Amino acid sequence: MKTILITGSTDGIGLGAAQTLAGEGHRVLLHGRSVDKLEAAKAQIVAALPDASIATYRADLVSPEEVVAMAKAVASENERIDALLNNAGVVHAQPATGPTGHDIRYLVNTFAPIILTRHLMDHLAPEARVVSTSSAAQASIVPAHLTGAEPIADAFNAYSQSKLALTMWSRRMAAQHPQGPSFYAVNPGSMLATKMVTQGFGIEGNDPGKGVRILTEGAVGARFEGHSGDYFDNDAGDWGPPHADALSEAKCDAVLALIEGELEKLGVA
């Protein structure tokens, strides 16, 4: 039995992956920003799987302090984490700027996974996996957007920038930890029928089961062995190249230095 933490797991592909992994006998740690939704998700899993091992953790990922607090709670209650699925994400948000002055897409999609992973590193064994949900939508990063010095007018551009930054970080972490844990960036599939897509884009969306399956495989599947640092494009159904900027050491250095600077200012580096 593995212990698997999944952010954004009260609905969508996060909840689907949690249900699948619990059904395979793993201990699943659910995350959400609503206590009621967390309890409902847990009840849904336990109703189908009475013997499921489920724990819940609440945190609003726009708050770096809440992310740190959640990491501490997870670490205190679990001896080890075998897989961390950084799945939570946001496209549209009002207001678009969080309490720190940063764009919410950067706070939730980039900063939160980095902070959470950093504060759980001592609980990740060499064979552990950190799977971060990226996207086919990746856009070159504007430094003033990342730091919050300038607002980002277009929500989808903000989302795309934040996902490229997360992909860059995942690749760099893999390079820094050649003996493990393993790090992966995964596009779970474009325009899946999740709340983020249906509410954000007003379309029905594609089969979310596609995303559920690749998240589950990322957590425990054999296909991910030996691919730390690589990008899985589930639209193509295979490993492939991310945005060209993620393949540039100089651009990765610049972006990750910016992120490090912002986390230091926030006191969570």
C-alpha positions in Angstrom: 0.0 0.0 0.0 1.3 3.4 -1.0 0.4 6.8 0.6 -0.7 9.2 -2.1 -1.5 12.9 -1.6 -3.6 14.5 -4.4 -4.3 18.2 -4.4 -7.6 19.4 -5.9 -9.2 16.0 -5.2 -12.8 17.0 -4.2 -14.0 16.8 -7.8 -12.8 16.3 -11.4 -9.9 14.1 -12.3 -8.4 14.5 -8.9 -11.4 12.8 -7.2 -11.5 10.2 -10.0 -7.8 9.4 -9.4 -8.4 9.2 -5.7 -11.3 6.8 -6.2 -9.2 4.6 -8.5 -6.2 4.5 -6.2 -8.2 3.8 -3.1 -9.8 1.0 -5.0 -6.4 -0.4 -5.6 -5.7 -0.5 -1.9 -3.7 2.6 -1.5 -4.0 5.2 1.3 -5.2 8.4 -0.3 -4.9 11.9 1.2 -7.5 14.3 -0.2 -7.0 18.0 -0.4 -9.6 20.7 -1.0 -10.3 24.3 0.1 -13.8 23.4 1.5 -14.3 21.2 4.5 -17.8 20.3 3.3 -16.6 19.2 -0.1 -13.7 17.2 1.4 -16.1 15.3 3.6 -18.5 14.7 0.7 -15.6 13.4 -1.4 -14.5 11.1 1.4 -18.0 9.9 1.9 -18.4 9.2 -1.8 -15.2 7.0 -1.8 -16.0 5.2 1.4 -19.6 4.5 0.3 -18.2 2.5 -2.6 -15.1 1.2 -0.7 -15.9 0.8 3.0 -12.3 -0.3 3.8 -10.7 2.6 2.0 -8.0 4.5 3.9 -8.8 8.2 3.4 -7.6 11.3 5.2 -8.5 14.9 4.4 -6.6 18.2 4.4 -8.0 21.6 3.9 -6.0 24.6 2.5 -6.7 27.5 0.2 -3.8 27.3 -2.3 -3.8 31.1 -2.9 -2.4 31.4 0.6 1.3 30.3 0.9 0.8 30.1 4.7 -2.0 27.7 4.4 0.0 25.5 2.0 2.8 25.3 4.5 0.4 24.5 7.3 -1.1 21.7 5.2 2.3 20.3 4.5 3.1 20.3 8.2 -0.2 18.5 9.0 0.5 15.9 6.3 4.0 15.3 7.5 2.9 15.0 11.1 0.3 12.4 10.3 2.0 10.3 7.7 5.4 8.6 8.0 6.0 8.9 4.3 4.5 10.1 1.0 5.0 7.7 -1.9 3.4 9.9 -4.5 2.4 13.6 -4.5 0.0 14.6 -7.3 0.1 18.3 -7.7 -3.2 18.4 -9.5 -5.1 21.5 -8.3 -5.4 24.3 -10.8 -7.3 27.4 -11.8 -7.9 29.3 -15.0 -10.6 31.9 -14.3 -10.8 33.7 -11.0 -12.3 36.9 -9.6 -10.5 38.7 -8.3 -7.5 37.7 -10.4 -5.0 38.9 -7.8 -4.4 37.1 -4.6 -3.7 38.4 -1.1 0.0 38.4 -1.8 -0.3 40.7 -4.8 0.5 37.8 -7.2 -1.8 36.6 -9.9 -3.9 33.7 -8.6 -2.9 31.4 -11.5 0.7 31.7 -10.4 -0.2 31.3 -6.7 -2.3 28.1 -7.2 -0.7 26.6 -10.3 3.0 27.3 -9.7 3.8 28.6 -6.2 1.6 26.2 -4.2 3.0 22.9 -5.8 6.5 24.2 -5.2 5.9 25.2 -1.6 4.0 22.0 -0.8 6.7 19.7 -2.4 9.5 21.6 -0.7 7.9 21.2 2.7 7.3 17.5 2.2 10.7 16.6 0.7 11.9 14.9 4.0 8.9 12.6 3.7 9.5 11.7 0.1 11.6 8.5 -0.3 14.0 8.1 -3.3 11.4 6.0 -5.0 8.6 8.5 -4.5 7.0 10.4 -7.4 6.0 14.0 -7.7 3.5 14.3 -10.6 2.5 17.9 -11.5 -0.4 18.6 -13.7 0.8 20.8 -16.6 -1.1 21.6 -19.8 -0.8 21.6 -23.5 -1.3 25.4 -23.0 2.2 26.8 -22.1 3.2 30.3 -22.8 6.5 32.2 -22.4 6.8 33.8 -19.0 6.7 37.6 -18.5 8.8 38.4 -15.4 6.6 41.3 -14.3 3.6 38.9 -14.5 5.2 36.3 -12.4 6.2 38.8 -9.7 2.9 40.6 -9.7 4.4 43.9 -10.8 2.0 43.9 -13.8 -1.5 42.4 -13.9 -2.2 39.8 -16.6 -5.1 40.9 -18.7 -6.0 37.5 -20.2 -6.9 34.6 -17.9 -5.8 31.9 -20.3 -2.4 33.5 -20.8 -1.9 33.7 -17.0 -2.8 30.0 -16.8 -0.5 29.1 -19.7 2.4 31.0 -18.1 1.9 29.4 -14.8 1.9 25.9 -16.3 5.1 26.5 -18.2 6.7 27.7 -15.0 5.6 24.5 -13.2 6.9 22.4 -16.1 10.3 24.2 -15.9 10.4 23.6 -12.1 9.6 19.9 -12.5 12.4 19.4 -15.0 14.9 21.2 -12.8 13.9 19.3 -9.7 14.5 16.0 -11.6 18.0 17.2 -12.6 18.8 18.2 -9.0 17.6 14.8 -7.6 19.0 12.1 -9.9 18.7 9.5 -7.2 15.1 10.4 -6.5 12.4 11.3 -5.9 11.2 11.4 -9.5 9.5 14.4 -10.9 7.1 14.6 -13.9 5.0 17.2 -15.7 1.9 15.8 -17.3 -0.6 17.3 -19.6 -3.7 15.2 -18.6 -5.6 16.0 -21.7 -6.9 19.1 -23.3 -10.4 20.4 -22.4 -11.5 17.6 -20.2 -15.0 17.8 -18.8 -14.0 19.1 -15.4 -15.5 22.0 -13.5 -12.5 24.2 -14.5 -13.3 23.7 -18.2 -17.1 23.6 -18.1 -17.4 26.8 -15.9 -14.3 28.5 -17.4 -15.0 27.9 -21.1 -18.7 27.1 -21.2 -18.2 23.8 -23.1 -19.1 20.2 -22.3 -15.5 19.0 -22.5 -13.9 15.6 -23.3 -13.9 12.4 -21.3 -12.3 13.1 -17.9 -11.5 9.4 -17.6 -8.5 10.1 -19.8 -7.1 12.4 -17.2 -8.0 10.1 -14.3 -6.1 7.2 -15.9 -2.9 9.2 -16.6 -2.8 10.6 -13.1 -3.3 7.1 -11.6 -0.6 5.8 -13.9 1.7 8.7 -12.9 1.3 7.8 -9.2 2.0 4.0 -9.5 2.2 2.9 -13.1 5.3 1.2 -14.7 5.2 3.6 -17.8 6.6 6.4 -15.7 9.7 4.5 -14.5 12.9 5.9 -15.8 11.3 9.1 -17.0 12.0 11.6 -14.2 12.2 15.1 -15.7 10.2 14.2 -18.8 6.9 15.7 -20.0 4.0 13.4 -20.7 1.5 14.7 -23.3 -1.7 12.8 -22.9 -3.2 14.4 -26.0 -0.6 12.4 -27.9 -0.6 9.6 -25.4 3.2 9.6 -25.0 6.2 11.4 -23.8 7.1 14.4 -25.8 8.7 17.9 -25.7 7.2 20.6 -23.6 7.3 24.3 -24.6 10.7 25.2 -26.1 11.4 27.6 -23.2 11.4 24.6 -20.8 14.3 23.1 -22.8 16.4 26.2 -22.4 18.7 26.1 -19.4 19.1 29.9 -19.4 15.4 30.5 -19.5 14.8 27.9 -16.8 17.5 29.5 -14.6 15.9 33.0 -15.0 12.4 31.8 -14.2 13.3 29.7 -11.3 15.4 32.5 -9.8 12.4 34.7 -10.0 10.2 32.2 -8.3 12.8 31.6 -5.6 13.0 35.4 -5.0 9.2 35.6 -4.7 9.0 32.7 -2.2 11.7 34.3 -0.2 9.7 37.5 0.0 6.7 35.5 1.1 8.8 33.8 3.8 8.1 30.3 2.5 11.4 29.6 0.6 
